[in-house]
Amino acid sequence: MLVSKKVAPVGANNHHKKPTVAELVASVHEGGAILRGEQAAARIFTIQPPEIKDIRECFGRTQEQFAALLGISVRTLRNWEQGRPRVRKALL
């Protein structure tokens, strides 16, 4: 089950508009601030173990490729896919 706690991000009022370069740059800066612990994430998703594998397979990625995309080790991804421990990852 995918659970999302949302706080509306900047520019969230128009979902059909393509982001501008300035908005993309701002998003990258925001992501950096979140990773450095300077800012709270706007959204937090909780993904159950079977779903993480389904998501990876849906994108046609190996465990190595998907772990690299998430910025985690392959060992961590394997643990998540097998239900050890519960998956909780803050995303932009």
ABEGO torsion letter per residue (X at the ends): XBBBBBBBBBGAABAABBBBAAAAAAAAAAAAAAAAGABBBABBBBBBAAAAAAAAAAAGBBAAAAAAAAGBBAAAAAAAAAGOBBBBBBBX
